[in-house]
Protein backbone atom coordinates (compact mmCIF):
# COMPACT_ATOMS: atom_id res chain seq x y z
CA UNK A 1 0.00 0.00 0.00
CA UNK A 2 1.34 3.40 -0.95
CA UNK A 3 1.91 6.02 1.71
CA UNK A 4 -0.54 8.88 1.24
CA UNK A 5 -0.91 10.42 4.70
CA UNK A 6 1.73 11.22 7.31
CA UNK A 7 1.20 12.47 10.84
CA UNK A 8 3.86 14.41 12.74
CA UNK A 9 3.12 15.26 16.39
CA UNK A 10 5.10 18.34 17.42
CA UNK A 11 5.34 19.32 21.07
CA UNK A 12 8.36 21.59 20.84
CA UNK A 13 11.00 22.97 18.52
CA UNK A 14 14.11 21.24 19.92
CA UNK A 15 13.96 18.08 17.78
CA UNK A 16 10.89 19.14 15.82
CA UNK A 17 12.68 20.67 12.85
CA UNK A 18 14.78 17.56 12.19
CA UNK A 19 11.64 15.43 12.40
CA UNK A 20 9.85 17.83 10.04
CA UNK A 21 12.71 17.50 7.56
CA UNK A 22 12.55 13.69 7.71
CA UNK A 23 8.78 13.71 7.34
CA UNK A 24 9.01 16.02 4.33
CA UNK A 25 11.57 13.71 2.70
CA UNK A 26 9.09 10.85 3.05
CA UNK A 27 6.16 12.96 1.84
CA UNK A 28 8.06 13.97 -1.29
CA UNK A 29 9.12 10.38 -2.00
CA UNK A 30 5.47 9.26 -1.96
CA UNK A 31 3.63 12.46 -3.03
CA UNK A 32 1.95 12.25 0.34
CA UNK A 33 0.23 14.74 2.64
CA UNK A 34 1.89 15.66 5.92
CA UNK A 35 -0.18 16.84 8.87
CA UNK A 36 1.85 18.53 11.60
CA UNK A 37 -0.14 18.20 14.82
CA UNK A 38 0.43 20.24 17.96
CA UNK A 39 -1.52 19.26 21.07
CA UNK A 40 -1.91 22.12 23.50
CA UNK A 41 -2.03 21.44 27.22
CA UNK A 42 -5.46 22.06 28.70
CA UNK A 43 -5.05 24.47 31.62
CA UNK A 44 -8.06 22.86 33.31
CA UNK A 45 -5.95 19.76 33.88
CA UNK A 46 -4.42 21.48 36.91
CA UNK A 47 -7.85 21.79 38.57
CA UNK A 48 -7.60 18.37 40.30
CA UNK A 49 -4.76 19.85 42.34
CA UNK A 50 -7.43 21.61 44.37
CA UNK A 51 -7.74 18.39 46.32
CA UNK A 52 -4.13 18.79 47.43
CA UNK A 53 -4.96 21.63 49.81
CA UNK A 54 -4.30 24.49 47.39
CA UNK A 55 -6.55 27.53 47.54
CA UNK A 56 -8.80 28.62 44.70
CA UNK A 57 -6.54 31.61 44.04
CA UNK A 58 -3.48 29.39 43.78
CA UNK A 59 -5.25 27.04 41.39
CA UNK A 60 -6.34 29.97 39.23
CA UNK A 61 -2.78 31.31 39.19
CA UNK A 62 -1.47 27.89 38.13
CA UNK A 63 -4.07 27.65 35.37
CA UNK A 64 -3.09 31.10 34.07
CA UNK A 65 0.59 30.14 34.05
CA UNK A 66 -0.20 26.88 32.27
CA UNK A 67 -2.30 28.74 29.70
CA UNK A 68 0.49 31.22 29.02
CA UNK A 69 3.10 28.48 28.67
CA UNK A 70 0.79 26.55 26.36
CA UNK A 71 0.21 29.63 24.19
CA UNK A 72 3.93 30.38 24.00
CA UNK A 73 4.77 26.80 23.01
CA UNK A 74 2.00 26.66 20.42
CA UNK A 75 3.20 29.95 18.89
CA UNK A 76 6.81 28.71 18.75
CA UNK A 77 5.82 25.42 17.10
CA UNK A 78 3.57 27.12 14.53
CA UNK A 79 6.28 29.68 13.72
CA UNK A 80 8.81 26.90 13.23
CA UNK A 81 6.42 25.07 10.88
CA UNK A 82 5.69 28.21 8.87
CA UNK A 83 9.39 29.04 8.49
CA UNK A 84 10.24 25.50 7.48
CA UNK A 85 7.59 25.06 4.78
CA UNK A 86 8.36 28.50 3.37
CA UNK A 87 12.10 27.82 3.14
CA UNK A 88 11.55 24.38 1.57
CA UNK A 89 8.87 25.44 -0.94
CA UNK A 90 6.23 23.14 0.51
CA UNK A 91 2.66 23.62 -0.71
CA UNK A 92 0.45 24.21 2.32
CA UNK A 93 -3.08 22.94 1.78
CA UNK A 94 -5.44 20.24 2.97
CA UNK A 95 -5.04 16.69 1.69
CA UNK A 96 -6.50 15.89 -1.74
CA UNK A 97 -6.77 12.50 -3.48
CA UNK A 98 -4.48 11.88 -6.42
CA UNK A 99 -1.99 14.62 -5.65
CA UNK A 100 1.23 14.45 -7.70
CA UNK A 101 3.28 16.39 -5.18
CA UNK A 102 3.82 16.59 -1.44
CA UNK A 103 1.58 18.88 0.61
CA UNK A 104 1.43 19.86 4.27
CA UNK A 105 -0.94 21.34 6.79
CA UNK A 106 -0.84 22.35 10.45
CA UNK A 107 -3.39 21.53 13.14
CA UNK A 108 -3.51 22.60 16.78
CA UNK A 109 -5.90 21.04 19.27
CA UNK A 110 -6.25 21.08 23.03
CA UNK A 111 -6.34 17.92 25.14
CA UNK A 112 -4.31 14.94 26.29
CA UNK A 113 -1.48 14.37 23.85
CA UNK A 114 -1.38 10.57 24.15
CA UNK A 115 -5.12 10.25 23.46
CA UNK A 116 -5.29 12.65 20.52
CA UNK A 117 -2.11 11.39 18.85
CA UNK A 118 -3.24 7.76 19.11
CA UNK A 119 -6.64 8.59 17.61
CA UNK A 120 -5.20 10.66 14.76
CA UNK A 121 -2.53 8.05 14.00
CA UNK A 122 -5.15 5.36 13.37
CA UNK A 123 -5.96 7.02 10.05
CA UNK A 124 -2.39 7.85 9.05
CA UNK A 125 -0.24 5.54 6.94
CA UNK A 126 2.78 6.47 9.02
CA UNK A 127 3.39 8.65 12.06
CA UNK A 128 6.77 10.33 12.42
CA UNK A 129 7.91 11.32 15.91
CA UNK A 130 10.94 13.41 16.87
CA UNK A 131 13.95 11.64 18.31
CA UNK A 132 14.05 11.74 22.13
CA UNK A 133 16.30 14.53 23.35
CA UNK A 134 19.75 13.59 24.59
CA UNK A 135 19.53 12.32 28.16
CA UNK A 136 15.76 11.90 27.98
CA UNK A 137 14.30 8.52 28.94
CA UNK A 138 12.95 7.11 25.71
CA UNK A 139 10.16 5.39 27.65
CA UNK A 140 8.75 8.80 28.61
CA UNK A 141 7.76 9.78 25.07
CA UNK A 142 3.97 10.08 25.12
CA UNK A 143 3.66 10.35 21.33
CA UNK A 144 5.85 7.31 20.72
CA UNK A 145 3.89 5.19 23.19
CA UNK A 146 0.57 6.43 21.90
CA UNK A 147 1.30 5.31 18.35
CA UNK A 148 3.07 2.07 19.25
CA UNK A 149 0.53 0.74 21.70
CA UNK A 150 -2.77 2.49 20.98
CA UNK A 151 -2.98 3.16 17.23
CA UNK A 152 -2.35 -0.16 15.50
CA UNK A 153 -0.13 1.67 13.02
CA UNK A 154 3.59 2.04 12.34
CA UNK A 155 5.69 4.79 13.87
CA UNK A 156 8.94 6.18 12.48
CA UNK A 157 11.40 7.72 14.93
CA UNK A 158 13.23 10.49 13.10
CA UNK A 159 16.98 10.79 13.66
CA UNK A 160 18.43 13.88 15.31
CA UNK A 161 19.96 14.87 11.96
CA UNK A 162 17.68 14.40 8.96
CA UNK A 163 19.18 12.15 6.25
CA UNK A 164 19.26 13.21 2.57
CA UNK A 165 17.09 10.23 1.60
CA UNK A 166 15.00 7.59 3.31
CA UNK A 167 14.12 4.11 2.09
CA UNK A 168 16.74 3.49 -0.60
CA UNK A 169 18.45 0.78 1.45
CA UNK A 170 16.09 -0.95 3.86
CA UNK A 171 17.02 -3.27 6.71
CA UNK A 172 14.65 -5.62 8.52
CA UNK A 173 15.50 -6.58 12.09
CA UNK A 174 14.09 -10.11 12.07
CA UNK A 175 13.67 -12.51 14.98
CA UNK A 176 10.59 -14.50 14.02
CA UNK A 177 8.12 -12.82 16.37
CA UNK A 178 4.66 -11.44 15.61
CA UNK A 179 5.97 -7.91 16.16
CA UNK A 180 8.73 -8.33 13.60
CA UNK A 181 6.19 -9.82 11.17
CA UNK A 182 4.12 -6.64 11.55
CA UNK A 183 7.22 -4.59 10.80
CA UNK A 184 7.73 -6.55 7.57
CA UNK A 185 4.24 -5.66 6.37
CA UNK A 186 4.77 -1.99 7.18
CA UNK A 187 8.08 -1.99 5.30
CA UNK A 188 6.86 -3.93 2.25
CA UNK A 189 5.92 -0.85 0.17
CA UNK A 190 9.38 0.57 0.89
CA UNK A 191 11.15 -2.67 0.01
CA UNK A 192 9.34 -2.98 -3.31
CA UNK A 193 10.94 0.26 -4.48
CA UNK A 194 14.26 0.10 -2.59
CA UNK A 195 17.68 -0.24 -4.18
CA UNK A 196 18.71 -2.84 -1.61
CA UNK A 197 17.11 -4.87 1.20
CA UNK A 198 18.81 -6.79 3.99
CA UNK A 199 17.43 -9.12 6.66
CA UNK A 200 19.41 -8.71 9.87
CA UNK A 201 19.40 -11.76 12.14
CA UNK A 202 21.44 -13.22 14.99
CA UNK A 203 21.34 -16.33 17.13
CA UNK A 204 21.04 -14.21 20.26
CA UNK A 205 18.17 -12.25 18.74
CA UNK A 206 16.08 -15.02 17.14
CA UNK A 207 12.97 -16.21 18.99
CA UNK A 208 10.63 -19.08 18.27
CA UNK A 209 9.28 -18.59 14.77
CA UNK A 210 10.33 -18.49 11.12
CA UNK A 211 14.00 -17.87 10.43
CA UNK A 212 15.67 -15.40 8.09
CA UNK A 213 15.72 -17.82 5.09
CA UNK A 214 11.95 -18.29 5.48
CA UNK A 215 11.46 -14.52 5.42
CA UNK A 216 13.69 -14.16 2.35
CA UNK A 217 11.60 -16.75 0.51
CA UNK A 218 8.39 -14.95 1.52
CA UNK A 219 9.70 -11.60 0.30
CA UNK A 220 10.65 -13.21 -2.99
CA UNK A 221 6.96 -13.88 -3.61
CA UNK A 222 6.52 -10.10 -3.46
CA UNK A 223 9.35 -9.52 -5.96
CA UNK A 224 11.71 -8.36 -3.22
CA UNK A 225 15.26 -9.73 -3.21
CA UNK A 226 16.73 -9.54 0.27
CA UNK A 227 20.25 -10.33 1.43
CA UNK A 228 20.57 -12.19 4.71
CA UNK A 229 23.06 -10.56 7.06
CA UNK A 230 23.99 -12.43 10.22
CA UNK A 231 25.37 -10.17 12.92
CA UNK A 232 26.86 -10.65 16.37
CA UNK A 233 26.34 -8.74 19.57
CA UNK A 234 28.82 -5.89 19.99
CA UNK A 235 30.22 -5.49 23.47
CA UNK A 236 27.54 -7.85 24.75
CA UNK A 237 24.76 -5.73 23.22
CA UNK A 238 22.49 -7.19 20.56
CA UNK A 239 21.17 -3.71 19.82
CA UNK A 240 24.68 -2.39 19.16
CA UNK A 241 25.41 -5.33 16.86
CA UNK A 242 22.16 -4.70 15.01
CA UNK A 243 22.95 -1.03 14.43
CA UNK A 244 26.48 -1.90 13.36
CA UNK A 245 25.19 -4.32 10.73
CA UNK A 246 22.68 -1.73 9.50
CA UNK A 247 25.41 0.89 9.17
CA UNK A 248 27.68 -1.50 7.28
CA UNK A 249 24.87 -2.18 4.80
CA UNK A 250 24.40 1.56 4.26
CA UNK A 251 20.89 1.39 5.66
CA UNK A 252 18.73 4.53 5.55
CA UNK A 253 15.58 2.89 6.96
CA UNK A 254 15.52 0.24 9.69
CA UNK A 255 12.23 -1.59 10.30
CA UNK A 256 11.76 -3.64 13.46
CA UNK A 257 9.23 -4.84 15.98
CA UNK A 258 8.92 -3.08 19.34
CA UNK A 259 8.71 -5.15 22.47
CA UNK A 260 7.70 -4.49 26.04
CA UNK A 261 7.83 -6.44 29.26
CA UNK A 262 4.61 -4.90 30.50
CA UNK A 263 1.23 -3.98 29.11
CA UNK A 264 0.69 -1.31 31.74
CA UNK A 265 0.66 2.35 30.76
CA UNK A 266 4.23 2.87 31.96
CA UNK A 267 5.81 0.44 29.56
CA UNK A 268 9.33 -0.85 29.88
CA UNK A 269 10.75 -1.22 26.41
CA UNK A 270 12.84 -4.29 25.70
CA UNK A 271 16.63 -4.03 25.74
CA UNK A 272 17.17 -4.17 21.97
CA UNK A 273 14.32 -1.72 21.30
CA UNK A 274 15.63 0.71 23.89
CA UNK A 275 19.20 0.55 22.62
CA UNK A 276 18.15 1.18 19.03
CA UNK A 277 15.92 4.11 19.97
CA UNK A 278 18.58 5.74 22.11
CA UNK A 279 21.57 5.22 19.82
CA UNK A 280 20.31 5.03 16.24
CA UNK A 281 21.39 7.75 13.82
CA UNK A 282 19.02 6.59 11.08
CA UNK A 283 15.22 6.52 10.70
CA UNK A 284 13.72 3.60 12.60
CA UNK A 285 10.23 2.32 11.80
CA UNK A 286 8.60 0.28 14.57
CA UNK A 287 5.50 -1.88 14.90
CA UNK A 288 3.76 -4.03 17.46
N, C-alpha and C positions, 0 to 999 in steps of 0.2 A: 504494500500500500504506500502510495506517495505521501510525502509530508506536505500538508497544506496549511496547518495552523500550529503556531508556536506560542507558548506562554512563557513570559519572563517575569517572575515576581521580583520587585525591587523594593527593598526596605531602606536602603541607604545608597550613598554614592561611592563608598570606599572601594568595593569590588564590583559595583554595579556597571561601571563603564566597560570593564573587560568582559563581563558577561554579556553586555549589550552588543559588543563587537563580535563575540562568538555566535550569538543568536542571529545577528545580521548575516554573518557568513553562511549559516545554515539556511536562512530564509532565501538568500540569493541563489544558493545551490539548487533549491527546490521550487523557486518562484512562489514562496509561501508567505502567509501573513503572520506578522509578529505582533502580539499584544503585550505591551509592558504594563504590568499590574502593580499598583502601589496600594497597600492596605493600611489605612490610617488607624491609629489607636483610638478607640472610643474612650473619651474622658470619663464616661459614666462607669467604666470598669473599676474606677477607684472607689466608687460608692460603698462597696461591701466593707471597706476599711472602717466604716462608721462603727461596726461591731467591735473594733479593737480599742474603743475608749476615746477615739478622736472626736473633737467637737464638730458641730456643723460648719463653723467658720473654717476650721482646718481642712475639712473635706472639700469645701468649696474652693479654698486656695489651691489644694492639690489638683482639683479638676481643672482649674484655670491654667496651672502650670503645665499639666499634661496636654491641654488643648493647644497651648502656645507651642510646645515642643513638637506636637503632631503637625501643626501648620507649617512650622519651620522646616521639618523634615520633608513634608509633602512638596513644599515649594522647591527645595534643593533637588529632590529627585526629578520633578517635572522639568526644572531648568536644565539638568544634566541630559535628560532625554531630548529636549528641544535642541540643545546645542549639538548633540551627537547626530541626530537625523539630518540637521541642516548641513553639518560639515561632511557628511557621507552621502549626500544627495539621495536620501531615502524618501520615497513618496509616502506621505502621511494621509491615510484614508482608512475607512472601514474595509473589512474583508469582502471580496467579491469572488464568485466562482469563475474559474477559467482564466485567472490573471496570468499574464506572461512575464510578470516581474514581481519582485519582492515589495511588500507594503508593510506599514507599521501603524499602530495606533497606541494611545495611552489611556489607561483607565485608572481612576482612583476611587476607592470605596472605603467605607468605615466598618470595622468589625474585628473579629478574631482572625488573625492571619492564617492559622493552620486550617480553619474551617473553610474560609473563602478560597484559599489556594487549592485545597483538595477538590472542592466542588468545580472550580474553573478548569482544573487540570483534566477532569474526566472527559471533557470535550475538546482536548488539545491533543494533537498527534505526538507532541513532545514538549516537555516543560524544561526550560533551562534555568538553573539556579546558580547564583554567584558562588565562587569558591569560598569556603570558610576562611575568615581572616586568620593571619598567622597567630598562633597561640590560642585560638578559639577552639573549644571542644566541638568536634564535628557532630557529636550526638545532640548538640543544643540547637541545631538548625531547624527551626519550625517548618520552613518551606520544604526543605529536603525530606523531612519525615512525613509531612502532609502528602506529598506526591508519592513517595515510596509505599506508604502503608495505607493510605486512604483514597487513592485515586484509581488504582488499577491500571495506571499508565506508566510509561517510561519517563525517567528523569535524567537529564544530562547536566553534570556538574562542570561548569566552565572553569578552565584553568585561570590562574592569576594573570597570565599574559596571553592574550588572544592569539591563536595560531593563524598563519596566512590561509590555510585551507583545512577543512574537516571532512573526513570520510574517504580520502583517496586510498589510504592503507588502513584497513580495519583489522583489529585483533579481537578474538573471542576468548574470554577467560572461561574455560570449560572444565567442569568437574562432575558432570552427570546428574546434577540435581534439577529439581523442578524450576528453581529460580534461574539457573543458567539456561535452561530450555526457554524460559520466557525472554531472556536477553537475546537469544538467537533469533526469535521471531521479531523482536523490535529492531534488530540490526539487519534483517534480511533485505529490506529495500536499499540500505546502504551497500551491502555486500554485492548486490546485483549490478551496481554501477561503479564499484571500487576498482582501482588498479591492482590491488593485491589484498589477499585475505589470509590470516594466519589463525590457527587454533592453538592456544597456549594451554598446555597441560603439564601436570607433574604428579608423581606418585604421592607426594605428601599433600596434594590438593584434591585428588580424585576421591569422590564418594561413591556410594553404591549407585549404579546407573550406567548408561551407555558410555563407552570410552570415546576418545578423540577420533579413532578410525571410523566408528559408527557415525559420528557427527559429520565427518568429511564425506562419507557416502551419501548421507541425507542431503547435504548442501549440494552435492553433485546433481541431484534430481531437480534442483532449482537453478541449474546452470551456473553454479558458483564453485570455482576451483579454490580450495583452501589448503595451504601448507600446514603441516602439523609440526609445531615447535614444542619440544619437551624442555622444560626449564628446571632448575634446581633452586632451592631456597638459598638466599644470599644472607650470610651472617645469621643463619637460623630463622630468617623471616621469609615465609612464602610470598607475602605481599611484595617484598623488595625484589625477590627473584622474578615475580610476575612483571613488575614494572621494568626491570632490566631487560627481559625478553622482548617486551613491547617496544622499548627504545631501540633495541638492536634491529628490530624489524622495520623501524622507521614509522611506527604506528602514529596516526593522527586521530584515531577514534578507538577507544577501548570499550567493549561492551561486556558486562558481567552481571551476575546475579548479586543481590544484596541479601545479607543474612543477619538474623538477630537471635539472641539467646532468650528473648523475652517478647511477649506480645502485649505487654503493658505499655502505657503511653510513653514512659521514659524508657526508650529502647536502648539496649546495649548492642551496638553493632559488632559483628564478628571481627576477629583479628585481621583477616585479609582485607575485608571491606574497609575497615578503619584505616589501615596502613595506606591503601590505595587512595582513599579520599584525602588523607592528610599530606601525602607526599607526591601525588601525581602532578606532572606538569603538562598533561595532555587532557583533552576532553574525555570524560568517563561517563558512559551511559549505563544506568543501572535499572534493574527490574526486580520485582518479587513475584 
